[in-house]
Amino acid sequence: MTDGRRLKVGTTLGALILILGASKVVIERRVEAQAKPATVQAPRFEVDPLWPKPLPNHWLLGSTIGVSVDSTDHVWIVHRAGTLGNNEKGAELTPPTSECCVQAPLILEFDQAGTLGRHWGGPGQGYDWPQSMHGIYVDYKQNVWLGASGAKDSQVTKFTKDGKFLMQIGKFDSTKGSSDTANVHSVAQVRVDPATNEAYMADGYGNHRVSVWDADTGAFKRMWGAYGNKPEDTDFGRYNPTAPPIQQFRNPVHCVEIATDGLVYVCDRVNDRIQVFQKNGTFVKEIFIKKNTLGAGSVWEIVFSKDPQQKYIFLTDGTNEKIYVIDRTSLEVLTSFGDGGRQPGQWFGIHSIASDSKGNLYTTETFEGKRVQRFIYKGLAPVTKMDQGTVWPTSTTR
């Protein structure tokens, strides 16, 4: 063999060895990657299809428009009985057209077993009952706050757990717009900060602001709009996902949540964004969720995880029918679960969300959904799908 041929063969052999070696490294890395668990973890849930227990007295829920969990892990909901059709409430018509059903009381309390407890609600002396129910919240003093989203609802009311009237902020049909310091306008949600005893309001379906009030006296404290701007009532027309973000909230300003580190999270629903503020209204950051979502928008209500750092945000999307699991620090969407439908673990108009001390989630549905559901916290798990779909129980034992 000539020197040239030897050199050619040697070069070819060396190249082949390099290729085989590189292939081995690639294969080993693939196997190693497959063997390693996913580094991103997120809370995992399963629907509890047997919660709550059936209501008594042929009672039926209308659009279920708010949920809150108190310090005893009892679950409170509010619904719009007026959304029931005559074919649903035949037993209360005159004359009755059927044996079932009748409107349930507007405020209902359930224990952890799903058993109905206190139930009350309706017009009374000394306060203006909402034209349209929206949102319920049990604060750290065990007071029950009710929002109201009717066109003339310029008031928020506070009651005891037994339904005794305590205080009203604003007066029915008295709004003067987003600069008003005496009234609200169609508040979607109330949250009370234990550190300052201030009531933060997603204010809301009529106004374009967050407003803050003394939770005992009802005295006005402060307000702000999107990006911390002075709120305006300008009609910006329909949301356009390709246009630059507008510098004001659209209606509705649908949620406000206060984290333990003092940050305030606000749902600008139709603008498909969560905005984050300091308690004085200073803008911090924002995230857009499913930015091409039109109609009722993608950002409905949020609740934080129960770990001390409140590491995760759970966001309801009543248009795309999902709950998004979001890292609270980075505002990165880690995964989502749920789907549109009428079976357990699905939603038609998922609206409000709350969490108990164990980390279980509770959701309500508006539109034709008309129910409350519980989702059992199953711990942290590797994220294998960005969209988990319906989170059905893995076994029949609970």
Beta strands, then each sheet from edge to edge (+ up, - down):
strand 1: 41-48
strand 2: 59-60
strand 3: 63-69
strand 4: 75-80
strand 5: 102-103
strand 6: 107-110
strand 7: 116-120
strand 8: 133-138
strand 9: 144-148
strand 10: 155-159
strand 11: 165-170
strand 12: 187-193
strand 13: 198-203
strand 14: 209-214
strand 15: 220-224
strand 16: 253-258
strand 17: 264-268
strand 18: 273-277
strand 19: 283-288
strand 20: 301-304
strand 21: 312-317
strand 22: 322-327
strand 23: 333-337
strand 24: 350-355
strand 25: 361-365
strand 26: 372-382
sheet 1: 1+ 26- 25+ 24-
sheet 2: 2+ 5+
sheet 3: 3+ 4- 6+ 7-
sheet 4: 8+ 9- 10+ 11-
sheet 5: 12+ 13- 14+ 15-
sheet 6: 16+ 17- 18+ 19-
sheet 7: 20+ 21- 22+ 23-
end
